[in-house]
Amino acid sequence: MEIDITSQLSALAHPNRLALFRLLMRRYPDAVPAGEIASALAQKSNTVSTYLSTLTAAGLIHSHRQGTSLLYQAHLDGLRGLFDDLLSDCCHNRPDVCPPTKHAEAIRPTVERPLNVLFICTGNSARSVMAEAILDKEGGGRFRAYSAGSHPARAPQPEVIALLQAKGHETSGLRSKDLLEFSTPGAAQMDFIFTVCDHAANEECPAWPGQPMSAHWGLADPVKASGTEAERHLAFHQTYGLLRNRIRAFASLPFETLNSLSLQHRLDDIGRSSSSE
């Protein structure tokens, strides 16, 4: 069935449907269960189901079944088709009206010009703090690491600080910070932004200057681990191992040979890695 531009624009014209679509774009390439979408948007399940049906019919999202769950994902081909229609039909491909899109030049981190990397989670007390410390140590001076939370805790978890110190990380400068601290005038401009928890990835974020590249590297929150003290201790160590391996993979990417599209795919692949060895 051919989908016209009118139905796609109509599907996105409703503010709640637009919010749902933007959530799936933030989570791309992840596919998200309908229940999680409803919770993130604070909407009733049957209402979200109607929104999902409308966006699916417009070719802007698609779904697949995993076990008993139906997972939804942004459909980039449908979105590109919408853009193509707007740029070609409405602008007649005039470069002075609609400049052609092109990939940015290769990003090359150097000691002379380190790249700024921001790790985001909800509380900025465990995962994002670990990631900041790990990249500072593993980045070879080619990156400046930062972390922040959408609803920051008062301070990093004591277990996190103790673990980082045991692993040889500098912790004196670590603190829990509000995300808004990095969107004020004079704040460092980010080159990369990674969300390390699903909740933070589902939330609206500030409009970052410079259009930094982003990816979702979601991990379970070790703070919420249950069981014995040894089991909770293990949860923090496993989270550290996962983050360390992902950050090592990121820092070792051949940036000078990757265009922006290839780099984005590599960042997404790193976020799907589940090895902590």
C-alpha positions, -999 to +999 in steps of 0.1 A: +000+000+000+014+034-010+015+059+018+012+096+009+028+125+026-005+138+039-012+108+061+024+109+075+022+146+084-013+140+098+000+111+120+027+134+134+005+164+138-010+151+171+014+161+200+012+128+218+018+108+187+047+130+179+061+125+214+058+087+209+076+089+176+104+110+190+108+085+219+113+057+194+137+078+174+157+085+206+158+047+213+166+037+177+179+011+168+163-005+199+127-018+196+106-009+226+076-028+242+043-010+242+041-011+280+074+007+284+062+033+259+030+039+278+049+042+311+074+067+296+047+089+282+024+085+312-004+074+289-030+046+292-022+014+273-052+015+251-045+051+241-009+043+233-021+013+212-042+037+191-012+060+186+009+030+176-016+018+151-018+053+135+019+056+132+022+021+118-004+028+092+015+059+082+047+039+077+066+057+103+071+028+128+069-010+125+068-038+150+079-074+155+070-100+180+095-113+205+081-141+226+048-128+240+058-091+235+052-069+206+082-045+201+080-012+182+108+006+163+111+037+143+109+030+105+136+050+090+127+042+054+093+058+060+108+088+076+133+092+048+105+090+023+087+118+041+118+140+039+124+131+003+089+142-006+093+174+012+127+183-002+119+172-038+083+182-042+081+212-020+116+227-026+122+214-062+157+204-051+168+240-050+200+241-030+194+276-019+161+266-003+168+230+009+206+224+011+215+188+002+223+167+031+258+152+033+279+133+058+301+153+081+339+150+078+356+122+097+359+129+134+395+126+147+401+127+184+436+140+193+454+150+224+455+185+209+418+185+203+401+160+226+365+151+219+339+158+246+318+129+256+287+130+279+272+100+296+236+104+308+215+083+332+187+092+355+204+097+389+241+102+378+251+081+408+264+049+393+265+039+356+272+073+341+297+081+369+315+048+361+316+056+324+330+091+330+359+077+351+366+048+327+368+070+296+391+095+315+415+066+321+410+046+289+409+075+264+446+083+263+440+120+266+420+121+234+386+125+251+371+146+279+345+127+298+315+141+315+284+126+331+250+140+342+215+129+353+180+140+343+171+137+380+205+137+397+211+121+431+228+141+459+261+122+453+276+092+436+269+058+453+296+050+479+299+015+463+307+031+430+334+054+444+350+024+463+349+002+432+365+029+410+392+036+436+400-002+438+403-002+400+428+027+401+406+055+389+408+091+401+376+099+419+382+133+436+364+152+409+334+130+405+300+143+416+263+140+406+253+167+381+221+180+366+218+176+328+209+212+325+244+221+336+256+211+302+230+232+282+238+266+297+258+293+279+295+286+281+291+249+288+314+225+269+300+216+235+296+178+232+308+156+204+292+124+216+263+118+240+256+083+253+226+073+274+233+044+297+198+037+311+165+032+293+147+057+315+170+086+305+169+076+269+131+078+269+131+113+283+132+145+263+167+160+263+179+196+256+187+206+220+224+202+220+245+227+201+267+213+174+245+182+168+267+157+187+265+121+177+245+099+201+238+063+209+220+043+236+241+020+257+215+009+282+224-012+312+206-025+342+209-003+373+232-020+398+218+002+426+185-018+422+202-052+424+187-074+451+200-104+471+230-108+494+257-083+498+280-104+476+253-105+449+249-067+450+287-063+449+288-085+418+262-064+401+284-033+404+314-052+391+295-066+361+282-031+352+318-018+354+330-046+332+304-039+305+311-002+305+348-007+304+346-030+274+322-007+255+344+023+262+375+005+252+358-004+219+347+032+214+382+047+222+398+022+197+375+030+168+394+040+135+378+075+136+399+087+107+385+061+083+348+063+093+323+087+078+294+098+100+271+070+089+296+042+095+306+057+128+269+058+139+265+021+131+297+013+151+284+032+181+250+014+179+268-020+177+289-012+208+257-004+227+244-039+218+275-056+232+267-077+263+302-090+272+318-080+304+348-102+301 
